[in-house]
Amino acid sequence: MSASIKQFAYYVSESFYEFKNNLKIYLIYVFSLCLVSIIQNGFDLIFTKNEMMLRIASKILFSVIPILIFSKILYVIKIRRSGLGEYGEVLWKFMLYNFYYFFLVAASASLYFILVIILSAFIGMQLSFFASAFMLAPMIYVMIFFSLSPFIAVFDDESSNEVFARSKKISNRNISLVIINHLSSLLVPIIFSSLILIENPVLKLSVAILSSVPESIFSILMILTTARVYQHLIDRE
């Protein structure tokens, strides 16, 4: 595990140097991500709790823009490595397999909560959480072994029925590194989702504006780092 932590830290530092050396380009991406984050949080303040569908629609709409930016970064990486690639194809595959991955995680999580609800009717809520803990295994499995599927779809040009099998295969080469990388990637939505706990509108928007810069930089660094983790696992073949 310690070796994987050091390896991950090395890839993060390499990603930071790439970010630093191409600062003019990445600052455009950072500015775009910041703008999207601020506008999205602004809409959350405008729409009331009774307008939940409008909130959800705005989140879906604005979630497309980060994917456009991340796909552009991956497109440049692919061109550097192979000299071949089309941005439209990279965008489509990255978006599609992120959706597949999200759907699989959401489906496995839903199974767990459905089981908790069913068991709670018979043995109580607290005991049902413990009794159904084994149902977390499918979600954990998906989150670990399929987390690289969007990157495999972009870089490997695998057919649709081989991407997830390929993701599992290469993740097995260094599971601890994959786990560390994925948990680090989850820090972004987990930390910054805490904004919803702030009730004061002015304070909430102020925090959103201040946090948008580190959130955007960290998101870009994790895309660059995950691409490096993927390449490392591929090179071990």
C-alpha positions in Angstrom: 0.0 0.0 0.0 2.8 2.4 0.9 4.4 1.8 -2.5 1.1 2.6 -4.2 0.7 5.8 -2.2 4.2 6.9 -3.2 3.4 6.0 -6.8 0.2 7.9 -6.7 1.9 11.0 -5.2 4.5 10.8 -8.0 1.8 10.9 -10.7 0.1 13.8 -8.9 3.3 15.7 -8.9 3.9 14.9 -12.6 0.3 16.2 -13.4 1.0 19.3 -11.4 4.2 20.0 -13.4 2.3 19.5 -16.6 -0.4 21.9 -15.4 2.3 24.4 -14.4 4.2 24.1 -17.7 1.1 24.6 -19.7 -0.5 27.2 -17.4 -1.9 29.5 -20.1 -3.9 26.6 -21.6 -5.1 25.2 -18.3 -6.0 28.6 -16.9 -8.7 28.8 -19.7 -10.0 25.4 -18.5 -9.9 26.5 -14.8 -11.8 29.7 -15.7 -14.5 27.8 -17.6 -15.0 25.3 -14.8 -15.1 28.1 -12.2 -17.7 30.0 -14.2 -19.8 26.8 -14.6 -19.6 26.1 -10.8 -20.6 29.7 -9.9 -23.5 29.9 -12.3 -24.8 26.4 -11.2 -24.7 27.4 -7.5 -26.4 30.7 -8.5 -29.2 28.8 -10.1 -29.5 26.7 -6.9 -30.1 29.9 -5.0 -32.6 31.2 -7.5 -34.7 28.0 -7.6 -36.7 27.2 -4.5 -36.9 23.8 -2.9 -40.3 23.4 -4.6 -38.6 23.8 -7.9 -36.5 20.6 -7.5 -36.9 19.6 -11.2 -35.4 22.9 -12.3 -32.5 22.4 -10.0 -31.9 18.9 -11.3 -32.2 20.1 -14.9 -29.6 22.8 -14.3 -27.2 20.4 -12.7 -27.5 18.0 -15.7 -27.1 20.9 -18.2 -24.0 22.3 -16.5 -22.4 18.9 -15.9 -22.0 18.6 -19.7 -19.5 21.5 -19.8 -16.9 19.8 -17.5 -17.1 16.7 -19.6 -16.4 18.8 -22.7 -13.3 20.2 -21.0 -12.0 16.9 -19.6 -12.6 15.3 -23.0 -10.5 18.0 -24.6 -7.6 17.2 -22.1 -7.9 13.5 -22.9 -8.0 14.2 -26.6 -4.7 16.1 -26.4 -3.1 13.3 -24.3 -4.2 10.7 -26.9 -2.8 12.8 -29.8 0.5 13.1 -28.0 0.7 9.3 -27.4 -0.6 7.9 -30.7 -0.9 10.8 -33.1 -4.4 9.6 -33.9 -7.8 10.6 -32.6 -10.8 12.8 -33.1 -12.2 15.1 -30.4 -15.8 14.2 -31.2 -15.1 10.4 -30.8 -13.2 11.0 -27.5 -16.0 13.2 -26.2 -18.7 10.6 -27.1 -16.8 7.7 -25.6 -15.9 9.6 -22.4 -19.4 10.8 -21.9 -21.0 7.5 -22.7 -18.8 5.4 -20.4 -19.1 7.9 -17.6 -22.8 7.5 -17.9 -22.5 3.7 -17.9 -20.2 3.8 -14.9 -22.5 6.1 -13.0 -25.6 4.0 -13.8 -23.9 0.8 -12.5 -22.8 2.5 -9.3 -26.3 4.0 -8.8 -28.0 0.7 -9.6 -25.8 -1.3 -7.1 -26.3 1.4 -4.4 -30.1 1.3 -5.0 -30.2 -2.4 -4.5 -28.5 -1.9 -1.1 -31.0 0.7 0.1 -34.0 -1.3 -1.2 -32.8 -4.2 0.8 -32.3 -2.0 3.9 -35.9 -0.7 3.6 -37.3 -4.2 3.2 -35.3 -5.6 6.2 -36.1 -2.6 8.3 -39.8 -3.6 8.2 -38.9 -6.9 9.9 -35.8 -6.3 12.1 -35.6 -2.5 12.5 -33.6 0.1 10.7 -30.4 -0.1 12.7 -30.1 -3.9 12.4 -31.0 -3.8 8.7 -28.0 -1.7 7.9 -25.7 -4.4 9.4 -27.7 -7.3 8.1 -27.5 -6.0 4.5 -23.9 -4.8 4.6 -22.9 -7.6 2.3 -25.0 -5.9 -0.4 -22.4 -3.1 -0.5 -20.0 -5.6 -2.2 -21.5 -5.1 -5.7 -21.2 -1.3 -5.4 -17.6 -1.5 -4.1 -16.7 -3.9 -6.8 -18.1 -1.6 -9.6 -16.4 1.5 -8.1 -13.0 -0.2 -8.0 -12.8 -2.4 -11.1 -14.8 -0.3 -13.5 -13.6 3.2 -12.5 -11.1 3.2 -15.4 -13.6 2.2 -18.1 -14.1 5.8 -19.5 -10.3 6.1 -20.0 -10.1 2.6 -21.6 -12.9 3.6 -24.0 -11.0 6.7 -24.9 -7.4 5.4 -25.2 -7.7 1.7 -26.0 -10.4 1.9 -28.7 -11.9 -1.3 -27.4 -15.3 -2.5 -28.6 -18.2 -1.8 -26.2 -18.4 -5.4 -24.9 -14.7 -5.4 -23.9 -14.2 -2.1 -22.0 -15.4 -3.3 -18.6 -13.6 -6.6 -18.9 -10.5 -4.7 -19.8 -11.0 -2.3 -16.9 -11.2 -5.2 -14.4 -8.1 -6.9 -16.0 -5.8 -3.9 -15.7 -7.2 -2.8 -12.3 -6.1 -6.2 -10.9 -2.5 -5.3 -11.7 -2.4 -2.8 -8.9 -5.7 -2.7 -7.0 -4.4 -0.5 -4.2 -3.2 2.2 -6.7 -6.6 2.1 -8.4 -8.4 2.5 -5.0 -6.2 5.4 -3.9 -6.7 7.2 -7.2 -10.5 6.7 -7.2 -10.9 7.7 -3.5 -8.9 10.9 -4.3 -11.1 11.6 -7.3 -14.2 11.3 -5.0 -12.8 14.0 -2.7 -13.9 16.7 -5.1 -17.6 16.0 -5.1 -17.7 14.9 -1.5 -15.9 18.0 -0.1 -17.6 20.6 -2.3 -21.1 19.0 -2.0 -21.0 20.2 1.6 -22.1 23.6 0.2 -25.7 22.4 0.3 -25.5 22.5 4.1 -25.0 26.3 4.1 -28.4 27.9 4.4 -27.4 31.6 4.2 -27.7 32.5 0.4 -25.0 35.2 0.5 -22.6 33.0 2.4 -23.3 30.0 0.2 -22.6 31.9 -3.0 -19.4 33.5 -1.5 -18.1 30.1 -0.5 -19.0 28.7 -3.9 -17.0 31.4 -5.6 -13.9 31.0 -3.3 -13.9 27.2 -3.6 -14.5 27.1 -7.4 -10.8 27.7 -8.1 -9.3 24.9 -6.0 -12.2 22.6 -7.1 -11.4 23.3 -10.8 -7.7 22.8 -10.4 -8.1 19.6 -8.4 -10.5 18.2 -10.9 -8.1 18.8 -13.8 -5.2 17.4 -11.8 -7.2 14.2 -11.1 -8.0 13.8 -14.8 -4.3 14.1 -15.7 -3.3 11.7 -12.8 -5.9 9.1 -13.7 -4.6 9.1 -17.3 -1.1 8.4 -15.9 -2.4 5.7 -13.6 -4.1 4.1 -16.6 -0.9 4.3 -18.7 1.1 2.8 -15.9 -1.2 -0.2 -15.7 -1.2 -0.7 -19.5 2.6 -0.6 -19.6 2.7 -3.5 -17.1 1.5 -5.9 -19.8 
